C-alpha cells in the first residue's frame, strides 16, 4: 500500500539508498562547472577534475589528453558505482537496476550490426561499445545477416529477446531496417520498464511513471524532428512512438503528420509541461531543443531525491551522472577546439 | 606624329602593367578572404559535429561507423587545363551515371542562400562576382532547379545514413558546413591559380619593361 514503504523498504533497500544518496553528493556543482569552463587546455580540465571524484580515474592518463579519453574514464567511474550497487542489490531492486542498462544494450547491438554492415572490424566496434550495455555473446552479432538470425543466434538468450517479437523479419539488414529495429526495440524496452515499475507499486511506480513518460514523450519529439524530410512514412513514424506518456494518444496523432519544426511546436504547446520548453525557442529553431529537454529532465530527476523509500533515486542518479558526463564531453570539446564562447550552449547545471 | 604614337603606346603599356598589378592584388585579396572563410567554415563544422555527438550520443556518431565498402564518390573534382582549373561536381547520383553540371551546382547554392553567416555571405559575393565576370547565367526552369535540389537532398541523406537514417538536424548542419568548406577549397585552388597567373604577368612586366 502506497505510503507504508517506510515500514519495510530499509530492510533490503536501505543500505543501497544511502549509498546512492552519497554518490549523489559527489555530482559536480555550478562552481565546478565555472572552473572547468575557464580552462584553457584539456590538461587544465584534468587538473580541475583531480580534485573531484573523477581524480583517481584520470590521474594516470598521459598528456596529451583527448576528449574521448576524458569521457571514457568518467564513464568507468559510473560503471564501477553501478556494479557495486548491482552486486549488493536483492530482488526486485536488482531487476530494476538491470532495466536501467537495457537502453545501452540496444545501442551496442545496433552499433555492432551497423559496423558489421559497413565491413568494420568487430574488435574495433567492441571498443566503442558502452560498458554498461555489454553482454557475453555480443561479439557473435557480427555473423547475423538478418533480424531473424540476429535473434536466433545471439539475442534469444539476452534480456532483449522479448523486445524482438515486433521486429523479426527475414529481410536483410540495411540502414533503414536497422534504424527501425533500434527504435522498435527501444519502444518495447520503455513500455516493458514502465509496466515493471507499475507492478512495483507505491512511490516507485508514481515517480518512475513520470520519469519514463517524459522519456517516451521526448523520444516521440526527437523521432518526429529527425524523420522530417526522410523516407520514413507517417505510419512508420507513428509505430515508433511508445504507447504511454502525456502525448499518448492524441499528441502522437498530431506529431505523426508534422512536416516541420513549427508544426511540432504547435502540437507540443497544447501540453503545459512542454509549452514551457518550447517557449525558450524561437520559431523555426531546433538547435536549443535538446538543451531545453535536458534541463527539464534534470529538474525532474533532482525532484526524485526529495522522497525516500523508492527505487527512482537509482534511476535518477544514473541519468544525472550521464548528464554530467555529457557536460564534461561538451566542455572538453569547446576547450579543445578553442570555442569557449560556445561552452554554455549545451552545459546543463545539475545543482 | 611618330613620337605621339609612341607616347600613346607607352601609356597603354603602362596602363596594362597597372591592370596586371591590380589583378594580382585583387587575386591576393580574394585568396585571403577565402582562406579566412574556410577557417570559419571548418571551425563551425567541427563544433557542430561535437554538438551532434552530444545530442545523439557517442555510439551513434563515431569513426567506427564509416562505411568501408567500395562505393561511388558522391562528389568529384574535374581538373582542366584552362581557367578555372578545378570544377566541383557535387552529389552525383549513385543510381544515375550522369553527374551534376557546374551550373546545376550554382542553382543549388542559390537555394541555400538563406543559410547565411559572415564568411559564407562573403564567399557568395565572390562567387557571384566571378559568375558575372565569366558571363555564366543560371540555366533550367524552376522545375529543373527543384529536381536538382531534391536529388542533392536525397544524396545527402544517403551519405549521412552511415550514422543512421534518423539523424539529428545538427548532424545535417555539420554536413552542410563541411560541404561549404569543400566548395571553398576548390574556390581557393582556382583563386590560387589565378593569383599565380597574375603574379607571372607582373613579373613579366617587371623583367621586360616596354
Interface residues (C-beta under 8 A of the other chain):
Chain A: X68 X71 X107 X108 X110 X111 X114 X115 X118 X119 X120 X124 X125 X127 X128 X129 X130 X175 X176 X178 X179 X182 X183 X222 X223 X225 X226 X227 X229 X230 X231 X232 X286 X287 X290 X326 X329 X330 X333 X334 X337 X339 X342 X345 X346
Chain B: X43 X46 X47 X50 X51 X53 X54 X55 X57 X58 X59 X60 X62 X64 X65 X66 X67 X68 X69 X153 X157 X161 X162 X164 X165 X166 X167 X168 X169 X170
